[in-house]
Amino acid sequence: MSLEKHDLIHEFPDSKEAIHHLKTTNNHFAKLFEEYHELDHAVHHFEGDGENTSDEHLEDLKKQRLNLKDQLSAMIREYESSSEK
């Protein structure tokens, strides 16, 4: 089964430079980015050929990932809008 990629570069392909800049200059962004990456990896592990988990646990991981994605997206948009001025 082919799983859809949810890493930030695939989610925001036009924001690669902003993501890289924020990862290297903003500690809070870097921490959230790492948490997002770990959750994304866990979701792929459970959805793929990895070990089984309850549907509730998988849904909880996906909700956490979505929450982090929303926070990271807001930070990316804020950075991009401030750098356009």
C-alpha positions in Angstrom: 0.0 0.0 0.0 1.3 3.4 -0.9 1.0 5.9 1.9 0.6 9.7 1.3 3.5 11.8 2.5 2.7 14.3 5.2 6.1 15.7 5.9 6.2 19.5 5.8 8.1 19.7 2.5 5.4 17.7 0.8 2.7 19.7 2.6 4.2 23.1 1.8 6.3 22.6 -1.4 6.4 26.4 -2.1 7.7 27.1 1.4 11.0 25.1 1.4 13.2 28.1 2.0 11.0 29.4 4.8 10.9 26.0 6.5 14.7 25.7 6.3 15.2 29.3 7.6 12.8 28.8 10.5 14.3 25.4 11.4 17.8 26.9 11.6 16.9 30.2 13.3 13.8 29.6 15.4 14.2 27.1 18.3 10.4 26.9 18.9 9.8 26.1 15.2 12.6 23.6 15.2 11.1 21.8 18.3 7.6 21.7 16.8 9.1 20.6 13.4 10.9 17.6 15.2 7.7 16.7 17.1 5.7 16.8 13.8 8.3 14.6 12.1 8.2 12.0 14.9 4.4 11.9 14.9 4.3 11.6 11.1 6.8 8.7 11.3 4.7 7.0 13.9 1.5 7.3 11.9 3.3 5.9 8.8 4.6 3.1 10.9 1.2 2.1 12.2 -0.6 2.6 8.8 2.0 0.6 6.9 3.4 -2.8 7.6 4.4 -1.9 11.2 2.9 -3.1 14.4 -0.8 -2.9 15.1 -2.4 -0.2 17.3 -5.9 0.7 18.3 -7.9 3.0 16.0 -8.3 5.4 18.9 -4.5 5.6 19.3 -3.9 6.2 15.6 -6.6 8.9 15.5 -5.0 10.6 18.5 -1.6 10.6 16.7 -3.2 12.1 13.6 -5.0 14.8 15.6 -1.7 15.7 17.4 0.0 15.8 14.0 -2.7 18.0 12.6 -2.4 20.4 15.5 1.3 20.7 15.1 0.8 21.2 11.3 -1.6 24.1 12.0 0.9 25.7 14.4 3.8 25.3 11.9 1.7 26.5 9.0 0.9 29.7 10.9 4.5 30.3 11.7 5.5 29.7 8.0 2.8 32.1 6.8 3.8 34.7 9.3 7.5 34.5 8.3 6.6 34.6 4.6 4.4 37.6 4.9 6.9 39.5 7.0 9.7 38.7 4.6 7.7 40.0 1.6 7.7 43.6 3.0 
